[in-house]
Amino acid sequence: MLSIETAAFHYPFVFLEEDSSTVEINLELEKPLPCSTQPQESGFYRPGRIHFARDGHHPLELVLYHNPATARFIYLHEQPADAHLLRIVGLKETLPAERMITLPGQLCLGAARTAVIGEAIQGLFTAPPLQESLRQYTQEQIAVFPIAREGLKYQIAEALFTTQGYYCDEILLDAHHVFDHTVPLYNRKVEMTLFKDKDLEPAQRNAVKVAIIGDSIASGLVMREVIEHIRRRFPALERVEVIAPLATVRGLTRLTRTSFNGSIPVRAHVFETLLNALPPDYYYSAHFNIPELHIRPDLEHAYRQWWGMDAAGQWIADTACAGYGWSEVFYSPRKQIQMINEELHRRHGMTLAEILRRNLQ
């Protein structure tokens, strides 16, 4: 519901956790605010928080961002008909190179995606929430933690240098899911195989007060374990800023329930909107069809129209994962297309080429 007095959106979510307990949360989102006096160029940001309806956990702070680059990443974008891209997608038709075609963010692949996300991340660091918070700290007090593989493409350290002039330490880490049948529901546990902080002297490690972590959030299991590990390795830590272009409500809720939330403030920075973790495995994460969850509902409407309906009248956007391969979309464009086609065929009996073809008519 939307409160006219506060111009804030309040929405309840109820779902089952892996231990079969019922989780009830409230999502609060404020009215979008312009990043500068030229909002159409620099975009908007939208503060919010997630808090539990019935227990005493501290709320998890979050900020949603809209700028031209985040919109291309999450919704639709136009580009010339690239024969190389169309061949990967499986479209056999030959189109004039100068013809403009419309594609969803899931088809911003490889190096092109890296360029877009770099532009989007710079937009986040010029917006007031991060800019004002980081001004309170020196460059020695901030460390960047990109989670391999996706977080390596975010260019967070580069954005800090471009926007703040800071030379910050960057600690590469690798944390990922591995199969474990003993873990209820998800059948996954988190394994950390790399944490490259050996270059830091104890005094340098003890100086770090802000951790900026880069990775998208599906289940939240990896991010939870990463923050716990950083907290143990960096004893002076005061706050955590999570840069998560794609983030689900379920995953963020898991961060809200952690032991560190409250003792160390955690804030998530997300592109455009929060995502719906789809059952049964909750790994595929689609857009919510709730206009108030989007800073620009018109962009979400156009996105849904592009995906369209299947033969049974089901909206494809309700199941189209915003990330699909997550890391693969940066590193292996052909694998990304394969994953999209497998899910489209399983859920809707269609292929990506068929959907693209009907949008070209």
Secondary structure, DSSP 8 states (H G I E B T S, - for coil): -EETTTTEEEEEEEEE-TTS-EEEEEEEE---EESSS-HHHH-EEEEEEEEESSS----EEEEEEE-HHHHHHHSEEEEE--HHHHHHHT------TT-EEEEEGGG--HHHHHHHHHHHHHHHHHSHHHHHHHTTS-GGGEEEEEEETGGGGS-HHHHHHHHH----EE--EEEEEEE-TTSTTT-EEEEEEEE--TTS-HHHHHH--EEEEE--BSSSHHHHHHHHHHHHH-TT--EEEEE-SSBBHHHHHHHHTSTTTTTS-EEEEEESS-EEE-TTTS-SEEE-S-GGGSS-HHHHHHHHHHH-B-TTS-BGGGT--SSTTTTHHHH-HHHHHHHHHHHHHHHHS--HHHHHHHHH-
